[in-house]
């Protein structure tokens, strides 16, 4: 992983009528690699120097979170929990404790369809640092014995984390990108930026305000079976869009396709749904909820849709693709 590399893609100038004191509107686009993906910021402001500083500060936030949340870095706070929490209570930062508490709550609300303890399953299925392979049933049973959010024991008094059994391993893959996007967007807002788009690998996106001449950021949802074909368009204005799809990471074995989106209750990749997109006020929420909606399906999602959410499903119905917004 190329950690912490920042690329500024330049500053373009767009003169708009009515801008403060006649100043031209500046556009800066930048990218940074962190937590195994690429974060991109596109931002507009009339103050170029302040805009550039804000974008660099937001990018630095992605690097900071890499040091906290990455399970690829042995020295990260997340890795320290994985290495020690089965042996002793690990005191963590208030920030990480709050995030882990939120993850446990997502798990409860989704009846275990969202579960950050899927780490052992991701490893036996080969999706950790790989594209996947078909494991033996015994391997799956062994991993399942170490999976379950109930094994995460939290001590609010001491910001302590402990695992109830050996072999439990938390995986940030279902939550880290959304959390980082929200934190980066918050920094841009604090620095006075009112128009920006923050993306993580193209699958978790926050649109702040609107680009010049638009009422929001126009984002397309891709067809799961055809990357060049859009199946929906979303207008983001101070809200987020996250998508989970079977096309992100998968492999074929014995004539079947297996995706990286795991059903923590069965130990096998979820099937039937091709992709789920969630529009929500926070990227943390939109990213987290794509997983249980994907795993549990449309009917369950209709009963458990969170207030203020919009949910878009693409499903495989008897070999036919069907895509539509959840009513």
N, C-alpha and C positions, 0 to 999 in steps of 0.2 A: 504494500500500500504506500502511495506517495503522500505522506502525511504533511499537512500544514503548508502546502504550496499555494501561494496566492498569485493569480494572474489578473492584471487589470487590462481589460480589452479596449480601453480608450474612452475618451470623452467627446461626445458629439454635441453640437450646439443647435438648438431650435428656438428661434425668436418668436415669442408669442405676444400678441397685443395685450396690453393691460398688465404686463409684468411689473413688479415693484421697481420703480425708478428706471424703467426701460431695460433692466438687466435681462440678458438672454437666458433661456432655460437650458441647463446643462444636463447631460445624460452620461452616467458612468455605469459600465457593466464589468463585473469582476467574478472570478471563480476561485474556490479554494477546495483542496482535497482534504477530507477528514472522515473518520469513522467508516472507511471503506467506500465512500461515495463522493460525488462532486456537488458542492453547494454553489449556487449562482445567485448573484444579486444584480438586478437592473434597477437603477434609481434615478430620479429626476429632482433637481432643485435649481434655484436661481443663484445659489452661492456655491461656486465650484470647489473652493478650498474646503468649505465645511462639508460639502457632499462627499468629497474624496475621503476626508477623515472619518466620516460616518461609515462609509462602505468598508474601509480598512478595519475599523473597530468591530463591525459586524462579522467580518471575516476572521478576525482574531478570536471572536467568541466561538466560532466553529472549531478553531484549533484548541481553545481551552476545554471545550466539551469533549473533544477527542481524548484528552488526557483524563477525563472523568469517566466517560461512558464506553470507550472502546474495549471490546473483548479481544482485540488483536494485540493490544499493548499490555505486556505483563505488569507494568508499573501503574496502570490506570486504577482508579478507585474501584471501578466495576470488577476488574480482574482480581483485585485484593479480596473483595467479598467472595468471589467464586473460589479462591484458593484457601480461605481461612474460615468461612462462616460455618462449615460443618464441624469444625473443631472448637470454635470459641465465638463469642459474640464480637462482632466487628463494629466499632464505632465509625460512622460515616459522616460526611458533611450534611448539614441540614438540607441542602439542595438535593443531594442524592436520596436522602431519606424520604423527602416529600415526593420525589418521583417514584420511588419504589412503593410507597404507600398508595399512590395513584394507580400503579400497575395492579396491585392487589385488589383495589376497588373495581377496576375494569374487569378483572377475572371474576369477581363475585357477581357483578351485574350481568356478565355474559354467560354465567353458568359454566365457567371454565373453558369457553371457546377461545378466549384470549388468555394466554398464560406465558409469562416470561421464563418459566422454568423448562421450556422446550429445548434448552441447550443440548441435553443428551440425545434427544431425537434428531436434532439437526446434524449431529455428528455421525450417528449410525447410518443416517440416510445420505451422508456425504455432502450435505449442503453447507457445512462449515468450511470455508475456504475452497469450495469445490462446486461442481455442477450437479452432483448427485449420483447415487448408484443404489441398486436394489439390495437391501440387507436381508439377512436370514431372519426368520420369525423369532428365533431365540434372542437375537440381538435387539429386536424391537421390544420383546417382553422385558429384557433386562433394562433397557432405557426407560420404559414406562414405569418401572419400579422407582425411578428417581425423578419422575415428573409429577408436578402438582403444586399449584400456588399455595396450598395449605402448608407446604413445607417451609415457607418463608415466615419466620417469626420476627416480628418487629417490636422494638422497645422504644416507644415515643419519648420516654423520660431521658434516655441516653443516646438517642439517635442510633440505636443498636440494631444490627441485623444478624440473625443466626438461622442456619438451616437445620431442619429437624432430623435429617439423615445424611449419611455420606453419599457423595455422587450427585447431589443436586447442583444444577448449574443454570444461572440466569442468562438470558440472551437478549441483548438490546435491539435486535433486528426489527422487532415489531413496534418500537416506540421511539428510538433514538433520533431518527430523522425529523419526525414531527416536533419533538421537543426542541431540537437545535434550530429549526426554522422559526419557531415562535420566539426563541430567545434572540435570534438575529434580528427579527422584525421589531422586537421591543427596543433594541438598541438604536435602530434607525429612527424609530419614533421619538425616543428620548433625545436624539441629536437633531431633531427638527425636520426630518424627512417625512413628507406626507404622501409621496408617490413612489412606490417600489414594489418589485416582485422578487420574492425569495423562493428558490426552489432547491430541493434535495433530490438529485438523481432523476428529476422529472416526475417522480411519483408522489412527492409531498410538496405542496405549493401554497404560499400565502401571498395574496394580493392586497397591497395597502393603497388606499385611494384609487387613483386611476391614472393611466398614461395620458399624455397630451391629446386633447381632442376626443377622448373616449369617456364613457361613463363607468368603465371598469376594465379589468384585465381579461381579455378573451382567451380562454384556455380550452383546447379540444381534448376530448376523451377518445383514445384510439380504439379501433376495432381489435379485440384480442387475437383475431386470426389474420389481421392484415394491418401491419404497422403504418402503412401509408393512407389508411382509410379512417376518417373520424366517424364516430357514431353519436357524439353529442358535443355540445358547446356549453361552457359555463362562463358566466361573467362574475369575476371575483372583485369585490369592493369591500375591503376590510373583513375578509373571510378567507377560508382555506379550502383546498381540494386535495384529497389523498386517494390514490388508487392502488389496489392490490390485484394482480392478475397472474394467471397461470403461465403467462409468457415470460415473466421476469427471470425465472430460473427453473429449469426442468430437465428431465431426461426421459428417454424411452427404454423400456425393458419388457420383454415378453409381449410385444405388441401393444403396450399401454403407455400412456404419458403420465409421468409423475411430477407434480409441481412441488415447489419448496414451501407452499402454504400448508402448514401442518395442522391436523386436527389433534389437539393435545389429549382429547378424550379417548381416541382410538389408537394413536401412534402411527397413523398413516396420513399421507397427504389428502386433503379434502378434494372431493370430486363433485362434478355437476355444474358448478359455477365457473365461469370463465374469467370474469373480473367484477369487482365492486368498486365504485367511486363514491366517496362521501364528501359533501360540502358542509362545513361547520365553521363556527366562529374561530375556533382554535385548531391549529394543525395537530397538536398533541391528541385532541379528541378524534379528528377525522382519520388520522393514521391508525390509532388504536382500534377504532370501531370497524374499519374495513375488514379486519381479520374475523371477528365473530360473525359479521354479516356474511362473509364469504363462506365460512365453515358451516354455519347453521342454515343458510339459504334464505330465499325471499320471504317465505311465509313467516319464519321466525323473526326476520328483520322487520316485517310489517307490524308485528306485535311489540317489538322492543326498540323501535326507532326513537332516538333521543330528541327532545324538544329543540326546534330550530335547525334540524338536520335535513338535508336532501340526499337521497340515496339512489344511485343508478346501478342497475344490474345488467350484466350480460351473462346469459345462461345457455347451457347446451341441452336442448330439449329434443331427445330422440335423434341426435345428430344434426339438428337444426339450431342455428344461433338466434337467440332472441334477446334484444337489448331494449330496456325501457326504464324510465324513472319509477321509483316506488311511490305508489299513491297513498 
